């Protein structure tokens, strides 16, 4: 295991600045996921750690050693790419051993590492097959195994599950989690899939436009997003946003454009709310319900517009003026489209963001 320290990192491609003054500390044995949309800089950051591209500013430290200008082979890392990148004419075993043989590792040591890795990934029956004889999931297991046999201090994963179907992604996600629990290795994992991020990570770094917006535990990211971007990006279905302006009486209220007033009593403002401030109220679909008896519950008046069945539950869509709001309901619940209802949420569990800056209030 080894820690990773990224200090004031800057990466540009020509006139395009991709990463700017970026800091990130990954502790020994930690599983950190870089999460964000395409083009946010997460893969660029991973490649900078791996030494696969030159950086303009800053430093990369691995295991207490400055490796900023070291070659990838000298950084003590193992990397798994989005594409399997297996040698097609070699067997799975050949792919696992190739790097070790080139590095001059003794044959008996290679055999031990391959046996241990094959057992860990449950690929012993596949070792004599070539990539063309393997399924997508099996190829990715071999690709992961090729990194593991190096017994590196840090493992880097660049969207390793994105080419797989949904069922295989779920299965391999569970295997990766078990793998980290077994090895206790330091892992940095890039994905745009928030489910992967929330289920795998010890901490998630949400990135946008080359900047880490929030670095925290999955629970903190989900429940207390620091800004509107994080709130809107993390969560499926997405967080609901209702725009309006604050009326800061003794009992704060959000007043929407159509005059609807939503009580905010109990919301933990970071500072004293100001009347007239334009804000966005964020509430997740599972936080909204029909039960009005819960202490502190606040009413949301909705005109129902759509029911979206999702198997284990359904999404019920409604509107406040021209703003859409969704909530989770049981699969057997029935509601009339066009019906006007009051649903309820707890302001203390909601999020409120400044409409101009997007920052959490």
N, C-alpha and C positions, 0 to 999 in steps of 0.2 A: 504494500500500500504506500501511496505517496500523496501529499497534498499538492494542490495546484493554486498558484497565485498569479493573477493577471493584473498588471499595474499600469494604469494610464495608457491603455492600448489604443492605437490609432491605425486604421487600415483604409487606404484609398485605392481606387482603380482609376488612374488618370485624374480627371477633375472631380470624380464622384467620390465623396467621403462616405464610407460604409460604416465604420466604427469610429467613435470619437471619445477619447479620454475615458475609456471603459475600465472599471475595476470589478474584479470578481475573486472571491476567496472560496476555495473548495477544500474542506477538511479531509483528512485521511479517512477512507472508508465511507465517504459520503456519496450519495447518489443525487446528482444535480441534473435537472432537466432544463434545457434552453427551449422555451416555447414562444412561438410567435408566427405571424403570417409570412408568406413567401416574400423575400426581399428585405426582411427585417435585420439580417446580419448574423443570424444564429449559426449557419453553416460556415460563414466566413470566420467567426470567432473560433469554432471548433478546429478549422483548418489552420488557424494561427497557432493554436495550442499544439497541434500535431506537427507544425513546421512545414506545412505543405504550401505556404505562401509567405512572402516577405511582408513585414510590418513596417509602418512608417514611424511610429512612436511607441514608447512604452516597453515593457518587459514581460516575459513569461518565465515563471519559476515553477519547477516540478521537483518535489521532494527536497525542497530547500536549496536547489541548485538553479542558477540562472541559465536557462537553455534557449534564450532568445535567438541566438544564431547557431544553435546546434542543428545537425542533420536529424531528420525524423527517426532514423535508426538508432540514434544516440540519446533519445529522450526518454526511453523506458516506457513507451506507450504501446498499446494494442488498439487497432482501429477497425471498426466494422462499417462498411459503406452501405449506401442505399441499394446499389446494384451488388449482386453477390460477388462479382469479379473473381470467379474461380477459374483455374486453368482447365480448359475443356478436355485436354488429352490426358490429364492426370486423374487418378482415382481420388475419392474423398480423403483417403489416407495420405496420398501424395500431396494434396493441397495443404493438409495439416502440417506435414513434415518439411515442405520445401524451404520455408524461411529458416528453420532450425538447421537444416543441412547446409544451406549457404553460409550460415553464421558459424559453422564448424562445431556444433553441439555434438557430444558423443552419442553413438548409436543407442546405447542402453538408456541414456537419459531421454533421448527422443521417444523411445518406446514407452517409457514410464509416463511421460507427459501426454502422449497420444492416448494411451489406455485410460488415464485418469480423466482426460477431457471428454473422450468418447462415452465413458460411463456417466459423467456428469450431464451431458447433453442427450444421452440415450440414442447415440448414433452408431453403436458398435456394429449392427447388422449392415450399415451403409458404407463401411470403410473401403470395400473393394469395388464400389460402384463409381462410375464417372458421373459428372454433373448432369449430362443428358438423361441419365437414368434416375434422377432424383426429382421429387416434387419441389415447388417453390419453397415450402416450409423447411424441407430437408436441406436444400441448398443454403438457406439462411442459417440453419443450425451449423452446417459445416463452416460457413464464413465466420460465425461467432467463435467456433472452435479454433479456427486458424489464429484468431487474436488471443484466445485463452492459453494456447500452448506456449506462447511467448513468456507467460508468467510476468507480465508487465506490472508496473506500479500503478498505472492509470489506464483505464479502458475508455475509448471514445466511440460513440455510436452516432452515425449520421443517418437518421431516419431509416433504421434497418428494417422496419416492418411495413413501410409504405407501399411496397409492391405486392403485398399479400392480400388475399381476400379477407373479409371481416372475421370469419370464424378462425382462420389461422392467426390473424393479428391478435385476437383475444387469447388463444392458446399460448402463443409465443410470449405475449406480454406477461402472462402468469409465470412462464418458465424463466424469463429474465428477472422477475422479482425474486423468485426462489434462488436463482443463480447468485444474485447480489447478497441475499441473506446467507448463502452457503460460503461464498468466497470472502465477503466483507471487503471487497476491493473498491477503490475509488472509481466512480463512473460518471462520465459527463455524456448526456444523451440529448440529441437534437430531434425535435418533432414539431409539427404544426397541429398534431392531434391532442386536444386538451384532455381526453380520457386517458391516453397514455401518460401524459404529464402528471395528472392528479393521482393515478394509481401507482406509478413507479417511483416517484421522487420522494426524497427526504425534504428537498427544497426545490422550488420552481423559480426560474428567472424568466419573467415575461418580458419579451423584447419587442420594441417598435422603433423603426427608423434608426437602427444602430445604437439604441440606448436601452439599458435595463430599466424598465418601468417599475418593477417590484420584484424583490427577491425574498421569498418567505416560504413557509410550509404550505402544502396544498390546502389545508383547512383555512389558513389565514388569507391566502389568495382568493379563495372562493367566498369566504364570509365577509372579509373586510378589504375589498379591492381599493387601492390607493387613488385610482382615478377612473374616469369613465371608459377609457380604452381597455384597461384590464377587466373591468366589470362586464363590458360588452363582449370581450373576446373569450373569456373563460365561462363555461357553462353551456349545457345543451339540454333543453332549449335555452336560448339566450335570455339574459336578464331583461325584464320589462323596464322601459323608461317612460315616465310621464313628466312632461315639461310644464313649467309654470313659474310663478313668482311667489316668494315668501311673504307672508303676512305675519310679522313677528310680534304677536300679542303674548300674553302670559301663556297661552296655549297656541304654539306656532301652527300655521296652516299653509298648505300649498294651494294656490288659486290658479287653475288652468285657464286657457284662453277662452273657453266657453262658459267660465264662471263657476265651474265645479270646485268645491272646497274640500280638501283632504286633510284631516287632522294629523299632526305630526307629534303629538304629546308623547314623550318617552324617548324620542330620538336623541342619541348622545352627540350633539354638535361639538366640534372641536373648539369653536369660538362662539360668542354670542351672535345669534342670527340677526340679519338686518332686513327690515321690510323693503320690498321692492327688488330684492336680489333675484336675478334669473337663475333658476336651478333645474336640475333633472333628478327626479325621484326614481331610484332603482329598486325594484322588488323582483325576486326570483319567482318563477311559476309555482314552485312547491311551497312558497311562503304565503300564498294566497289561498283562502279556503272559504267555505260557506258558513262556518261556525262563528257565530257572533258572541258567544258566551265567554270566550277566552279573555282574561283580564288584559286591559290595554289595547284590545283590538280596535282597529280603525276601519271604517267603511270605505269601499271603493264602488261607486255606482257604475255598472256596466250594462251596455246593450249587447246581447249575445249575437255573434255573427257566424261562428263556425265551430264544428267539433272535428277534431283530428285524431282518429284512433291510432294508438301506438302499441297495441298488444297488451302489456301488463297494466297500462293506464291509458288515458286519453288527454289530449290538450283541448281545453275549452277556450275559445277566443272570444273576446268582447272588445268594446271600444269605449273610451271616454272622449267625447267629441270626435276628433279625427285621429286619435291616438290609440293604437292597438295594444291590448293587454292579454296575456295568456296565463292560464292556471292549470295545474294538474288535477284531474278528477279520476275516480275509479272507472274501470272499463264498462261497468254496467249502469252507470249513472246516465240519466236522460234529461235533456234540457231542450226547450223550444228555441229555435233560432228566431231572433227578433225580440225575445223576452228581455225585460229590464229587471236586473237583480242587483242586490247589494252583496258584494263579497268583502272579505276582511283580511287584514294583515297586521303584523306587529311592527310599528315604526322603529322600535328598538333593534329589530333584526334587518331593517332596510338600509339602503345607502343613499346619500344625497350628495350630488356633485355640482360644483359651480358651472353654470352653462357656458361661461366664457373660457375658463382655464381648464375645465374638466377635472379639477382636483377635488378630492373628498372633503366635505365640510364636517 
